[in-house]
């Protein structure tokens, strides 16, 4: 992973979306990172993050990381220690070191998030170490407000079910979801983890192998879509915050810029991301929240 500033895929998407000028004003966010100061304090208070990486077979996944406050520890300006790893049975439980990874830490209660991208320098039973090459915050849009249960963050429990297509329970979880995490990658710039949110039902399931979601207006950097424009490998993580159920999906994604014969009310940008499921893993996690306050930025799914 090398270089700063926008890569060719991000630039191409920005140009097609007509936001190159807006993106250029934010290019400084992608400068060399410094995890100290405000980022360090934010990360130290978190109990939830998600990691994008490849398993030993090379398949891309995105998995939850949980722990008590302090489990994300900044060692210096470019080193993040994770005191924990994906739980037993998780596709990334034994995530190999020496690869590009993306990490996002989310404060649902205050609608804040920070992304840390770099190289996984260490992976073992005692935890992970990420050598950061990018670190930046994102706007609060589309984050549903939740207060995560702080009494237990010990990883997943119960059996993990693997598959190659969505089952009935998976379809129901996706269709009821108001949040998911998105993992993407780039051959030279590494991997990234990002957040997507909307009103329940904003992710549409077409069949056991295909789903899509509208690309809502954001910060115009197009880190995720820029990666997809170059490398279609992608991964999704859905969580049922009431039950702790998790659904990991690994496959490919493509940006659909046109050809929307039946535009939905929330197709405000004219862009959709279509995802093809190649592998699934269903399990559970300690992440839990009883109540939710919908984001005020969520577009309505039906016309007024």
N, C-alpha and C positions, 0 to 999 in steps of 0.2 A: 504494500500500500504506500503510495507516494504522491506528493503534490498537494497543493491547496488551491482554492478557487474552484470554479465550476468545471466539471468535465464535459465532454462533447455531448453526452446524452442529456444532461441537465440543460445545456445551452439550447439544444434542438427543441426540447419540450417548451422551454421558456419562450423561444421565438415563435413556435406554432401557437402558443396560448396568447401571444401578444403582450407579454409582461417583462420583456428583457430589461427595460429601464428600471422597473420596480425591483427586479431581482438584483441588478447591479448595485443598487443602493444598500443591499444587505450582504454583499459578498464578503465583507469583513468578518461575518460570523464564522466563516470557514477557515480563518487564519489558524496558525499554530495554537494549540490549547494551553490554558492554564487552569487547572482544576482547583486551585486554592481560592480562598476567599468565599464569595457567595456560593459558588458551585460546591465547594467542600461542605459548607454548612447545609445546603439543600440535600446533598447526597447522604450526609450523616444521619439525617432525620427520616430517611425513607425506609419503608418496610416492603416495598414492591418494586421490582424492575423486570425487564424482559431482555433476553439475549438472543441475537440472531447469529447462527453459526452453522457449519456443516458437521454432520455426524461422521463416523469413521468410514462410511461408504461414500461420502461426498455429497449426500443429500442435504439441502438447506432446510432448516427448521427455525422456529422462534419459540422460546420456552420461558416460563416464569421463573424468577429468582425471588425468594422471600426470606425474611429474617427480621430480627429485632432491630430497632434503630441502632446504627453503627455497623451493620453488616456490610455496608458500602463505605469503604475507608479510603480516603485520599492519602497516599503515601508521599507524593510530591506533585509537582505541577503537571506531570504527564503519566502518573501511575495510579491506577485504581485497583484496590484489593477488594475482592468479593469474598466475604467469609461465609462460604456456602457454595453450592452448585445445584444444577437441576436435579430433582429428586430421582430416586430409584425408579426405573421404568420409563422415565422421560426420554424422548429421543436424543436429548443432548446430555444425558447423565454422565457419560464418559467422553465429553466433548474433547477432541484432540487439540493440544496446544500447537502453536506455530502457525495459526491461520488468522485471517481477517475476521473480526467480529464487530457487531454493532450492539450497543446496550442503550436502553431507554429507561429512565427512572421517572415514575409518575407520582405526583401528589394529587390524588383525585379530590381530596377535600378542598384544596385551594386552587384546583385547576391549573397546575403547573407541571412542567416536564423538562427534562434535560436529556440530550442524546450524547453519548460518548462512543466514538468509533475508533478502532485501532486494531492492534494485534493481540491475540491471546498468548501472553508470554508464558503463563503457568496454568496448568489444569491438573488438579489432584483431589484427593479425599478432603484436604483441608480447605480447598476453595480455588478461586481463580484470580489471576492477575492480568489486567488489561493495560497494555502500553498505549496510551491515547494519542491519536493523531488529529482528531477533531473533537470538539466539545462545544455544544451550543444549546440554548434554550429555544422553546417554541411558544407560540401564542396559546391562550387558554381555550381557543375555539373547539367546540364539539366534545369537550371533556365533561362527562356526566359527573355531578358532584356526589361523592360517596365518602363515608368515613370507614376505612378498613378496620376490621377487628384487630386490635393490637395484642390480643392475649395469646395467640399461637401462630407462629410462622415456621413450621417445622417441615414443610415439603408435602408431597402428595402421599396418599394412602390408597389402598385398594388395588384391584387389578387394572392393568393397562390393556386396552383392546386396540389391536392394530388392524388396519384394513387398507383397501385401495379405492374406496368409494364412500360416499356419505350414506349412513343408515338413517332410519326414520328418526331416531333420537337426535342424531347430529343435525338433520334438517330442521327440526324443531328448535334446537339451541340457536342455530344461525339465524333463523327467521325471527327469533325473539330478542336477539342481541342488540344492544345499543352501543357496544364497544368491541373493538378487536385490535390486536397488535399486528403489524405488518413487517415482515422481514424481506429485504431485497439485497442484491449484491452487484458488484461491478468488478470486472477482471483486474483492473489496476488500482482502483480507489477503495476496494474493500467492501465490507458489509455494513448494513444500516438497519436499525430498528425504529419504527415509528408507530404512532397512535392514530386510529381512525374511530370516529364516533358519529352518531346520528340518532334519530328517533328509532325505537324498535321496529325492525322491518326494513331498515335502509340497505341491508345486504339482501339481495334477492337470489334465491336458489332456483335454478332452471331445471336441474336434474341431479342425479347422484354424483356427477362429475363436473358440473359447471355452475358457477355462481358469478354475480357481478355486483358492483356498487358504484354509485355516482361519485365522481371526484369533486368534492366541495371546494369552494374558494379557500385558499390558505395564504401562506407567506410568500408564495410565488417562487420559492427556491427550487421546488420539484426534485428534491433529493431522491425520493422513492420512485417517482415516475421516470426520472432521468436514468436511474439504474435499470428499470424495466425496459426502457427504450434500447438499452445496450445488451442486457442479459435478462431473459425472461424468467429465470429461476426466482421463485418467490415462496414465502411461507406465511401462514396466518395462524394466530392464536386467539381462540374465543374462550371466554370465561363466563360461567354462570355464577355471579357473585352471591346468589342466595344459597346455592348448594355446594359450591366449590368445584363443580364439574368443569373439566378443561377439554378442549378439542383443538388438536394440532392438525394443520393441513399443510402439506408440501406439494408443490406442483409448479405450474408456470402461469405467468400473467401477461396480458397484452393491453395496451391502451386503445380504446375504441373512441375515435375522434368524431365519427359521423355514423350515419346509418342507424339512427334511433327512430324506428318506425312508430313507436308508441312512447313518446317522451313522458317520463314521470315528472310529477310536480317538482321534485328535488333535483332534476337534471339541469341545474342552473348554469353549468359551465359548458355543457355539450360534450363532456368527457365522461367516459365510464372506464372502469378497469374490470376486465373479464379474467377470471381465474379458473384454471383447469386443475382438478384434484387428481393427484397421482398416488399419494399415500396419506393415511390418517393415523392418528393415535389419540385415544380418548382415555382420560384418567381423572384425577382430582387433585386439588391443591388446598392449602389452608387459607387462601385468600377468601375473605368473606365480608359482606356488607349487607345490612338489613334494608336500609333506606337509600333512595336515590332522588336527586333533584336534577331534572333534565337541563342540559345546556341551553341557554337562551339563544344560541346560534344555530340550533338544529333546524334545518329546513323542514317544513311540513311535507309529509309523504303524499298527501292528497290535496287537490286544489281547494282553495277556500270556498 
